[in-house]
Amino acid sequence: MKAAAHELRLQLAAHPLAYPVVRVLGRLGPAVRVPGLGVVVNEAAAAREVLTDTETFRSGGGTEADLWTPVFGPSMLVNMDGPEHRAMRRKLAEFFTPAYVRQLVDAACTEPLARTAEALRAGRPVDVVRTTKIVAGAVTSALVGFTVTGSTAEREAAYLRMTGQATAIIGLVKLGKLSLSDRQIARARAIVAEIGATTSLAWEKGDETTAVGRMRSFGLTEDEARGLASAFLIAGTETITSLLPRMVAVLHDHGALAGVAAAYRDGDTRPMEAAIHETARLITPAPIILRNAVRSGRIGGVAVRAGDRVVLSTLNCARAHGRFDLARPHPPELRRLWFGAGPHFCLGYPLAMAEIHAILGTLAGPAALRITARRAAPGVLFPAYRRLEVSRA
Ligand code: HEM
C-alpha cells in the first residue's frame, strides 16, 4: 500500500465523515462560508492572518478551548485572550529554554530509549506508539509535578497511565460538538483531580528544579500553574503520540527513512530537520484550529461578521503545498502552521521538537527499519496509529 493510502486510512478511522467533507471544502477556495459550521479557511496566508489578528479573532467564546474551562479553569492559555493571555505568555517566555528542554527530555527519555535501542539491536520488534506514549507520559509527569518511582515496569506503567489520562479526557471531545455535558465534565474532573492536587503540592514546595516550582519562580499563581499543567497534559501528549509514529511511517513508506537515518548517523542533521518539517506538514496532527470573530472583517475574500465561528483547516492549508517532497522548502506563510501562529503559537514547540529528535535519533540505527505491523486507532480526535511495530531489517 502506498504512503498516502496508509495516511488516508488513519484519517478515515478517526473521522470517517468529517475528513472527506473537510477535504472537499478545501477545493472550494481560500475561505468558504458553510451554513451551520462557520467560515472554513483553507489557505495558509489567510489562516495566518486570522491567527495574528487577535483584535478580530478570539480564542475564547465558543471554541474548543472554552470546552476545557469548566474542567481546568480559566488559566490554560488556549482559552485566554488579550492582556491576560499576553501577561501569562510573557511570564513563560523563558520557560522552555534549550537547556531546560534538554534536561527534561534527557531525564524522561534516556532510560526508555536505551531499552528501545537495545530491543532493536537484539532483533526484537518495537511498538513506536508505545515508546512514544512512555516518553510523552514521562515528560508530562515531570511537567505536572508527578514524581514517579518504582521498578522499570512500574514506572512505565505510570507513564502509560498519564498518557492514558490525556487520551481519556480528549476522547470526550467529538468534532462538531463544542461543549461537554455535565456528566462528561464530572468524569474529566475526576480524572484530573489527582493531577491537580499533585501540581498544587509541587507549587507549595516551590522547588525550582521541578517544572511546577519553575512556574512559580516565573511568577505564576497556584491557579495559573494548575491551568498550565493541565494545558501541558491536554496539548502535549496526544499530539506527539499522533505525530511521531506517523512520521516514522510516512518516511518509511516513501523510502526516505534509511537515507535520513544514514545522514543523521554521519552527523548531518539537515535531512532529519527537513524530514521532520515535511512529514509534520503532511500529517498536521491538530487538523483544525478554531476562532471566533468579534467584529466584522474579511478572510480569503469572504466577509466575516461578529459572532461567526472561523474553522482554520490547517490540514487543507498544509496539503495545498503538494505531495511529500523533502527538497522543496516551505513558503513563509506555511512555516510550522501545524503548531499554530501568532500569540498562541505552541508554547511546547521546543519540547515537541526535542522529543521528536530523541525518538527519531534512537530509531536511526545502523540497519534499516522495516514496519512489521500497523493498526489505525478508531474514533480518535487526532488521527493516530494504535500500534506501529518496527524491526531492524
Ligand atoms: C506534535 C506536537 C504538537 C503539536 C502539533 C501542537 C500544536 C499546537 C497548536 C496548533 C497550538 C495552537 C492552538 C491555537 O492557536 O488555538 C498549540 C498550542 C499550545 N501547545 Fe502545542 N502542540 C504540540 C506539542 C505540544 C507540547 C509537547 C506541549 C507541552 C508539553 C504543548 C503545549 C502547548 C500549549 C501550552 C499551547 C497553548 C499556547 C497558547 O495558547 O498560548 N504542545 N499547540
Residues whose N, C-alpha, C, O or C-beta is under 5 A from the ligand:
A	BS01	HEM	M76 L77 V78 A231 F232 A235 G236 T239 I240 L243 P285 A286 I289 L337 W338 F339 G340 P343 H344 F345 C346 L347 G348 L351 A352
